[in-house]
Amino acid sequence: MKNLIILLFFASIPFSCFSQNSPQKGEEKSEMKPSKNEDGEWELTVIDTQFDYFLNAVAKPISQYSESYLKTKNTFLVSEWNSYYNSGKYRNIIESGIDYDPKESYGIKFEYKLYQVFAYVSWKYRLRMNGLSGSDAVR
């Protein structure tokens, strides 16, 4: 019986050596992609439960910004964010890249919410984002 157990143990070793999480061919990186809602407006979903609190209590109101200002800032911030993601810097905070096309007209609500995502990450995690304006950076 003892020999049978040892034999089963050694027989199972080759099976335990195969990776459980072997990468798939054509595996894509995790990426946040904007999507359109039923009304045809661009939508951004933020899963963090404190984000709504941040938008309502901490963030400056949407009326403080113009769409062109937000688009310019978001273009720079997305580039900065994606460079952090691709380099593996801040892995515990930045878990995906962002698919953002500066030529696309997303609308002010989307641009505002995206900008506030960067401000929120700066506020909550104290992550310094160079593209944030001084009043929206870590306080």
C-alpha positions as CSV (number, residue, x, y, z in Angstrom):
1,M,0.0,0.0,0.0
2,K,2.9,2.4,0.9
3,N,4.5,1.7,-2.5
4,L,1.2,2.4,-4.3
5,I,0.9,5.8,-2.6
6,I,4.5,6.7,-3.5
7,L,3.9,5.5,-7.1
8,L,0.8,7.6,-7.4
9,F,2.6,10.6,-6.0
10,F,5.4,10.4,-8.5
11,A,3.0,9.7,-11.3
12,S,1.1,12.9,-10.5
13,I,4.2,15.1,-10.6
14,P,4.2,15.7,-14.4
15,F,0.6,16.9,-14.2
16,S,1.3,19.4,-11.5
17,C,4.1,20.9,-13.5
18,F,1.9,22.3,-16.2
19,S,0.9,25.9,-15.7
20,Q,-2.7,26.4,-14.6
21,N,-2.7,29.9,-16.2
22,S,-0.9,29.3,-19.4
23,P,-1.2,32.4,-21.7
24,Q,-3.5,32.0,-24.6
25,K,-2.4,32.9,-28.1
26,G,-3.4,36.4,-29.0
27,E,-4.1,37.2,-25.4
28,E,-5.0,40.9,-25.1
29,K,-4.0,43.3,-22.4
30,S,-6.7,44.5,-20.1
31,E,-8.0,47.8,-21.4
32,M,-10.8,50.2,-20.5
33,K,-12.8,51.1,-23.6
34,P,-15.4,53.8,-23.8
35,S,-18.8,52.6,-25.0
36,K,-22.0,54.2,-26.1
37,N,-25.2,53.9,-24.1
38,E,-28.7,53.5,-25.5
39,D,-29.0,57.2,-26.1
40,G,-25.9,57.2,-28.3
41,E,-23.8,59.1,-25.6
42,W,-20.4,57.9,-24.6
43,E,-20.3,56.3,-21.2
44,L,-17.6,55.5,-18.7
45,T,-18.3,53.1,-15.8
46,V,-16.3,53.4,-12.7
47,I,-16.7,50.5,-10.3
48,D,-15.0,52.0,-7.2
49,T,-17.8,52.8,-4.6
50,Q,-16.0,56.0,-3.4
51,F,-15.9,57.5,-6.8
52,D,-19.5,58.8,-6.6
53,Y,-18.7,60.4,-3.2
54,F,-15.7,62.0,-4.8
55,L,-17.7,63.4,-7.7
56,N,-20.4,64.8,-5.4
57,A,-18.3,66.1,-2.5
58,V,-14.7,66.7,-3.6
59,A,-14.5,67.2,-7.4
60,K,-15.0,70.7,-8.9
61,P,-18.3,70.9,-10.8
62,I,-18.5,70.3,-14.5
63,S,-19.3,74.0,-15.1
64,Q,-15.7,74.8,-14.1
65,Y,-14.4,73.2,-17.3
66,S,-14.7,73.5,-21.0
67,E,-14.8,70.5,-23.3
68,S,-11.7,71.5,-25.2
69,Y,-9.8,71.9,-21.9
70,L,-10.8,68.5,-20.7
71,K,-10.0,66.9,-24.0
72,T,-6.5,68.4,-24.0
73,K,-5.9,67.3,-20.4
74,N,-7.3,63.8,-20.9
75,T,-5.1,63.2,-24.0
76,F,-2.1,63.9,-21.9
77,L,-3.3,62.0,-18.8
78,V,-4.3,58.9,-20.8
79,S,-0.8,58.8,-22.3
80,E,0.7,59.1,-18.8
81,W,-1.7,56.5,-17.4
82,N,-0.9,54.0,-20.3
83,S,2.8,54.5,-19.9
84,Y,2.5,53.6,-16.2
85,Y,0.4,50.6,-17.1
86,N,2.7,49.4,-19.8
87,S,5.8,49.8,-17.6
88,G,4.1,48.0,-14.7
89,K,4.6,51.0,-12.5
90,Y,1.9,51.3,-9.8
91,R,0.5,47.8,-10.5
92,N,-1.6,47.9,-7.4
93,I,-3.4,51.0,-8.6
94,I,-3.4,50.9,-12.4
95,E,-4.8,47.5,-13.5
96,S,-5.7,48.3,-17.1
97,G,-4.8,50.6,-20.0
98,I,-7.3,53.1,-21.4
99,D,-8.4,53.1,-25.1
100,Y,-8.9,56.8,-25.8
101,D,-9.0,58.5,-29.2
102,P,-8.4,62.2,-29.0
103,K,-10.0,62.7,-32.5
104,E,-13.3,61.2,-31.2
105,S,-16.0,63.6,-30.0
106,Y,-17.0,62.0,-26.6
107,G,-18.9,64.9,-25.2
108,I,-18.3,67.0,-22.1
109,K,-19.9,64.6,-19.7
110,F,-17.6,61.8,-20.7
111,E,-14.5,64.0,-20.8
112,Y,-15.4,65.4,-17.4
113,K,-15.9,61.9,-15.9
114,L,-12.6,60.6,-17.4
115,Y,-10.7,63.6,-16.0
116,Q,-12.2,63.1,-12.6
117,V,-11.1,59.5,-12.7
118,F,-7.5,60.8,-12.8
119,A,-8.2,63.3,-10.1
120,Y,-9.9,60.6,-8.0
121,V,-6.8,58.3,-8.3
122,S,-4.6,61.2,-7.3
123,W,-6.9,62.0,-4.3
124,K,-7.5,58.5,-3.1
125,Y,-4.1,56.9,-3.7
126,R,-1.9,60.0,-3.7
127,L,-0.6,59.1,-7.1
128,R,0.9,62.1,-8.7
129,M,-0.4,62.6,-12.2
130,N,1.6,65.3,-14.1
131,G,-1.3,66.2,-16.4
132,L,-3.7,67.3,-13.6
133,S,-4.1,71.0,-13.0
134,G,-2.8,72.3,-9.7
135,S,-6.2,72.7,-8.2
136,D,-7.2,69.1,-9.0
137,A,-3.9,67.4,-8.0
138,V,-3.4,65.7,-4.6
139,R,-4.5,67.9,-1.8
